[in-house]
Amino acid sequence: MIIRLYGVAMAEVITATKLARGLSRILDRVKRGERFTVLRNGIPVAIIRPIESKKGITVKEFVDLWDTISKPDEDFWKDLEEIHNSETMMEPPRSI
């Protein structure tokens, strides 16, 4: 059985027994993007779905990117030091 929402297949429903007997095949299908709801004694107990990948960058991509971004000007650290040492402080928020 496949659960559908607005006509779109959301997850195939499988028993825990079917999952145990075919785990490798099920994981191959999950890797391709399929989702499964697992039933034990007719009760949904788990959802198996692909993990959401977060696009990262490689070290080489980072180094290449680092070379292209603009760097702070010569006075940047001096400006930060002046701000840090200034006597102008923000007032802390008043409690109500």
C-alpha positions as CSV (number, residue, x, y, z in Angstrom):
1,M,0.0,0.0,0.0
2,I,1.2,3.5,-0.8
3,I,0.1,6.6,1.2
4,R,-0.9,9.4,-1.2
5,L,-1.5,13.0,-0.4
6,Y,-3.3,15.0,-3.1
7,G,-2.5,12.2,-5.5
8,V,1.2,12.3,-4.8
9,A,2.9,9.1,-3.4
10,M,4.3,10.0,0.0
11,A,5.4,6.7,1.4
12,E,5.0,3.0,0.8
13,V,3.6,1.1,3.8
14,I,5.5,-2.0,4.7
15,T,5.5,-4.4,7.6
16,A,8.4,-4.8,10.0
17,T,8.8,-8.4,8.8
18,K,9.0,-7.2,5.1
19,L,11.6,-4.6,6.2
20,A,13.7,-7.2,8.1
21,R,13.6,-9.6,5.2
22,G,14.5,-7.1,2.5
23,L,16.5,-4.4,4.4
24,S,19.2,-4.1,1.7
25,R,16.6,-3.7,-1.1
26,I,14.6,-1.2,0.9
27,L,17.7,0.9,1.7
28,D,18.6,0.9,-2.0
29,R,15.2,2.3,-2.7
30,V,15.5,4.9,0.1
31,K,18.8,5.9,-1.4
32,R,16.9,6.6,-4.7
33,G,14.5,8.9,-2.8
34,E,11.6,6.6,-1.8
35,R,10.0,6.7,1.7
36,F,8.5,3.9,3.8
37,T,6.1,3.8,6.7
38,V,6.8,0.7,8.8
39,L,4.0,-1.1,10.6
40,R,4.3,-3.5,13.5
41,N,1.1,-5.4,14.3
42,G,-0.7,-3.0,12.0
43,I,0.5,0.2,13.9
44,P,2.8,2.7,12.3
45,V,6.1,2.7,14.2
46,A,8.7,4.2,11.9
47,I,9.3,6.2,8.8
48,I,12.3,5.5,6.7
49,R,13.3,8.2,4.4
50,P,16.5,9.6,2.7
51,I,18.5,12.0,4.8
52,E,18.4,15.5,3.6
53,S,21.8,16.3,2.3
54,K,23.4,19.6,3.1
55,K,25.5,21.0,0.3
56,G,28.9,21.7,1.6
57,I,32.1,22.7,-0.1
58,T,35.4,20.9,-0.4
59,V,38.6,22.4,1.1
60,K,39.8,23.2,-2.4
61,E,36.5,25.0,-3.2
62,F,36.9,26.9,0.1
63,V,40.5,27.9,-0.8
64,D,39.5,29.0,-4.3
65,L,36.6,31.0,-2.8
66,W,38.9,32.6,-0.2
67,D,41.1,33.9,-2.9
68,T,38.2,35.7,-4.6
69,I,36.6,37.5,-1.6
70,S,37.6,41.0,-0.7
71,K,39.7,41.4,2.4
72,P,39.3,44.0,5.1
73,D,41.2,47.2,4.5
74,E,44.3,48.2,6.4
75,D,42.4,50.2,9.0
76,F,39.8,47.5,9.8
77,W,41.5,46.2,13.0
78,K,42.3,49.7,14.1
79,D,38.6,50.6,13.7
80,L,37.5,47.6,15.7
81,E,40.0,48.4,18.4
82,E,38.6,52.0,18.6
83,I,35.1,50.7,18.9
84,H,36.0,48.3,21.5
85,N,37.9,50.9,23.6
86,S,35.3,53.6,23.2
87,E,33.5,54.9,26.2
88,T,30.2,54.9,24.5
89,M,28.4,51.8,25.7
90,M,24.9,50.7,25.0
91,E,22.6,50.7,28.0
92,P,21.5,47.2,29.0
93,P,17.8,46.5,28.5
94,R,15.7,47.4,31.6
95,S,13.7,44.6,33.1
96,I,10.0,45.0,33.3
